[in-house]
Amino acid sequence: MASNDKTPKKGTKSKKTKDQGKKVLILLSGGPDSATLAKMAEQELKETGGTLSALFLKTGHPKDKKELEAANRVANIVGARLEVVDISDAIRALGGKLPTIHSEASIMRFGNSIVMSLAMAYAFEAGHDELMIGLHKDDALESLEYTRPYMDRIQDLADYAYEDSPKIKTPFLDIDKVGVFTLGKKIGVDYSVTWSCIRGEEKHCGTCGACRARRRAFNLVGIEDKTDYAVEPVALDSVAG
């Protein structure tokens, strides 16, 4: 006799009804790229319905404080719930390098895989349908870990073990950082609330690669740079970070 048991099988999650809407999780660092991603996701969800959440990974580096402040400001603007996960001990035990790309910083090999695995695990537990990250073309030129084929392999792992796994979205991988700022200008991102500097002092230092890349993007896109710099930056040719 056929069973009428509707309990989801192991490795699946319950289907949501249409009126529940899509649940989207973004990785939010408080920087311009993730702020643009947050604004874009907010606007898309206004049209389609759904909820937006954000995840901030605390690494134990000096920039954490200013980045978290910025991430909170961005999350408040787009109406996203911000979850903070402290991975400082793990980062320290693994050598102390940053897990993902940032201008002039030493980057941990396989670090993006760790970040995406943590984000995917969180997205599973919180019932999210999509996981979004603001990597762009300049990032992908720095390492294969930031390319779409690499992200597809992480997606394949999730799909192999579980049905209806959250889908990884990388909407900026076909455009560079200037392109991200161009999009941000079009959709009304307030870049004055974001943070780029790697040093984590009270003001943007103006001398690190991230500050100089920030200034370059503002200049090329024609956005007034309202950032408070300790030293007036000279625009950087490379925009990684």
C-alpha positions as CSV (number, residue, x, y, z in Angstrom):
1,M,0.0,0.0,0.0
2,A,1.4,3.4,-1.0
3,S,2.5,5.6,1.9
4,N,1.0,9.1,2.3
5,D,3.9,10.3,4.4
6,K,4.9,13.8,3.1
7,T,8.0,14.1,5.3
8,P,11.0,15.3,3.2
9,K,13.6,12.6,2.5
10,K,17.0,12.9,3.9
11,G,19.0,15.4,1.9
12,T,16.0,17.5,1.0
13,K,14.2,20.5,2.4
14,S,10.6,21.3,2.4
15,K,9.2,23.2,-0.6
16,K,8.0,26.8,0.1
17,T,4.7,28.0,-1.2
18,K,4.7,30.9,-3.7
19,D,3.5,33.5,-1.3
20,Q,6.4,32.9,1.1
21,G,8.8,34.4,-1.5
22,K,12.4,33.9,-2.1
23,K,15.0,34.1,0.7
24,V,18.3,35.6,-0.3
25,L,21.5,35.7,1.7
26,I,24.4,38.0,0.7
27,L,27.9,38.0,1.9
28,L,28.3,41.6,3.2
29,S,31.7,43.1,4.0
30,G,30.6,46.7,4.2
31,G,32.7,47.6,1.1
32,P,31.4,49.2,-2.1
33,D,31.1,45.9,-4.0
34,S,28.9,44.2,-1.4
35,A,26.9,47.4,-0.9
36,T,26.1,47.5,-4.6
37,L,25.1,43.8,-4.4
38,A,22.9,44.5,-1.4
39,K,21.1,47.4,-3.2
40,M,20.7,45.3,-6.3
41,A,19.2,42.4,-4.3
42,E,16.9,44.7,-2.4
43,Q,15.5,46.1,-5.7
44,E,15.1,42.7,-7.2
45,L,13.2,41.4,-4.2
46,K,10.9,44.4,-4.2
47,E,9.7,43.3,-7.6
48,T,9.6,39.6,-7.0
49,G,8.9,39.4,-3.3
50,G,11.0,37.8,-0.6
51,T,13.4,38.6,2.2
52,L,17.0,39.7,2.2
53,S,19.6,38.7,4.9
54,A,23.3,39.3,5.2
55,L,26.2,37.5,6.6
56,F,29.4,39.2,7.9
57,L,32.5,37.0,8.8
58,K,34.6,38.5,11.5
59,T,38.3,37.5,10.8
60,G,40.1,39.0,13.7
61,H,41.9,41.6,11.5
62,P,42.1,45.3,12.4
63,K,39.7,46.2,9.7
64,D,36.9,44.2,11.2
65,K,35.6,47.0,13.4
66,K,35.1,49.5,10.6
67,E,33.9,47.0,8.1
68,L,31.2,45.7,10.6
69,E,30.1,49.3,11.2
70,A,29.8,49.8,7.5
71,A,28.0,46.5,7.0
72,N,25.5,47.4,9.7
73,R,24.8,50.7,7.9
74,V,24.3,49.0,4.5
75,A,22.1,46.3,6.0
76,N,19.9,49.0,7.7
77,I,19.6,50.9,4.4
78,V,18.4,47.8,2.4
79,G,16.4,46.4,5.3
80,A,18.4,43.2,5.7
81,R,18.9,41.2,8.9
82,L,22.7,41.0,9.5
83,E,24.2,37.9,11.1
84,V,27.8,38.1,12.4
85,V,29.9,34.9,12.6
86,D,33.2,35.1,14.3
87,I,35.8,32.9,12.6
88,S,38.8,34.7,14.2
89,D,40.1,31.6,16.0
90,A,40.0,29.5,12.9
91,I,41.8,32.2,10.8
92,R,44.5,32.6,13.5
93,A,45.0,28.8,13.6
94,L,45.3,28.7,9.8
95,G,48.1,31.2,9.7
96,G,46.3,34.6,10.1
97,K,45.9,35.5,6.5
98,L,42.7,37.0,5.1
99,P,40.5,34.3,3.7
100,T,39.4,36.4,0.7
101,I,40.9,38.9,-1.7
102,H,41.7,42.4,-0.4
103,S,44.2,44.8,-1.8
104,E,47.8,44.5,-0.5
105,A,46.8,41.8,2.0
106,S,48.2,38.3,2.2
107,I,45.5,35.9,1.1
108,M,44.9,32.4,2.4
109,R,45.0,29.7,-0.2
110,F,41.7,27.9,-0.4
111,G,40.3,30.7,1.8
112,N,37.4,31.5,-0.5
113,S,36.4,27.9,-0.3
114,I,36.2,28.1,3.5
115,V,34.2,31.3,3.3
116,M,31.7,29.8,0.7
117,S,31.4,26.6,2.7
118,L,30.5,28.5,5.9
119,A,28.1,30.7,3.9
120,M,26.5,27.7,2.3
121,A,26.1,25.9,5.6
122,Y,24.5,29.0,7.1
123,A,22.2,29.4,4.0
124,F,21.1,25.7,4.4
125,E,20.3,26.1,8.1
126,A,18.4,29.4,7.6
127,G,16.5,28.1,4.6
128,H,17.8,30.5,2.0
129,D,17.2,29.9,-1.7
130,E,20.1,32.0,-3.0
131,L,23.6,32.9,-1.8
132,M,25.1,36.0,-3.4
133,I,28.6,37.2,-3.4
134,G,30.0,40.4,-5.0
135,L,33.1,39.1,-6.7
136,H,33.9,41.0,-9.9
137,K,36.1,40.4,-13.0
138,D,39.2,42.1,-11.4
139,D,38.9,39.6,-8.5
140,A,38.7,36.7,-10.9
141,L,41.9,37.8,-12.6
142,E,43.8,37.5,-9.2
143,S,42.9,33.9,-8.5
144,L,40.9,30.9,-9.9
145,E,39.2,30.8,-6.5
146,Y,37.1,33.8,-7.6
147,T,36.0,32.5,-11.0
148,R,32.6,31.2,-11.9
149,P,33.9,27.7,-12.8
150,Y,35.4,27.5,-9.2
151,M,32.0,28.6,-7.8
152,D,30.3,26.0,-9.9
153,R,32.3,23.3,-8.3
154,I,31.2,24.5,-4.8
155,Q,27.7,24.5,-6.1
156,D,28.1,21.0,-7.5
157,L,29.2,19.7,-4.1
158,A,26.1,21.1,-2.4
159,D,23.9,19.8,-5.2
160,Y,25.5,16.4,-5.0
161,A,24.6,15.9,-1.4
162,Y,21.3,17.7,-1.1
163,E,18.3,18.5,-3.2
164,D,17.2,22.1,-3.6
165,S,20.4,23.5,-2.3
166,P,20.9,27.3,-2.2
167,K,22.1,28.6,-5.5
168,I,25.3,30.6,-5.7
169,K,24.8,33.9,-7.6
170,T,27.8,36.0,-8.8
171,P,26.2,38.8,-10.8
172,F,29.3,40.9,-11.1
173,L,31.8,38.4,-12.5
174,D,31.4,39.8,-16.0
175,I,32.2,43.4,-15.0
176,D,35.1,45.1,-13.3
177,K,35.2,47.2,-10.2
178,V,34.5,50.4,-12.3
179,G,31.5,48.6,-13.8
180,V,30.2,47.8,-10.2
181,F,30.5,51.5,-9.3
182,T,28.7,52.4,-12.6
183,L,25.8,50.1,-11.7
184,G,25.8,51.4,-8.1
185,K,25.5,55.0,-9.4
186,K,22.6,53.9,-11.6
187,I,20.6,52.2,-8.8
188,G,21.4,54.8,-6.1
189,V,24.0,53.2,-3.8
190,D,25.2,55.5,-1.0
191,Y,28.9,54.8,-1.1
192,S,29.6,57.3,1.7
193,V,28.5,54.6,4.2
194,T,30.9,52.0,3.0
195,W,34.4,51.1,4.1
196,S,37.4,50.0,1.9
197,C,40.6,50.7,3.9
198,I,42.7,47.7,5.0
199,R,44.1,49.4,8.0
200,G,41.0,49.8,10.1
201,E,41.8,53.2,11.6
202,E,39.3,56.0,12.3
203,K,39.7,57.4,8.8
204,H,40.5,55.8,5.5
205,C,44.3,56.0,5.3
206,G,44.4,57.1,1.7
207,T,47.6,55.3,1.0
208,C,46.7,51.6,0.9
209,G,45.8,49.9,-2.4
210,A,42.1,49.6,-1.3
211,C,41.8,53.4,-0.7
212,R,43.5,54.2,-3.9
213,A,41.3,51.8,-5.9
214,R,38.3,53.3,-4.2
215,R,39.4,56.8,-5.4
216,R,40.1,55.6,-8.9
217,A,36.6,54.0,-9.2
218,F,35.0,57.2,-8.0
219,N,37.0,59.3,-10.5
220,L,36.3,57.0,-13.5
221,V,32.6,56.8,-12.8
222,G,32.1,60.4,-12.0
223,I,30.8,60.0,-8.4
224,E,31.8,62.6,-5.8
225,D,34.1,60.9,-3.3
226,K,32.9,61.9,0.2
227,T,35.3,59.6,1.9
228,D,37.2,61.1,4.9
229,Y,40.9,60.2,4.1
230,A,43.8,60.8,6.4
231,V,45.9,61.4,3.3
232,E,44.6,62.4,0.0
233,P,44.9,59.3,-2.2
234,V,46.5,59.0,-5.5
235,A,44.2,56.9,-7.7
236,L,45.5,53.3,-8.3
237,D,45.7,51.8,-11.7
238,S,44.8,48.3,-10.3
239,V,41.3,48.1,-8.8
240,A,41.7,44.8,-6.9
241,G,40.4,45.0,-3.3
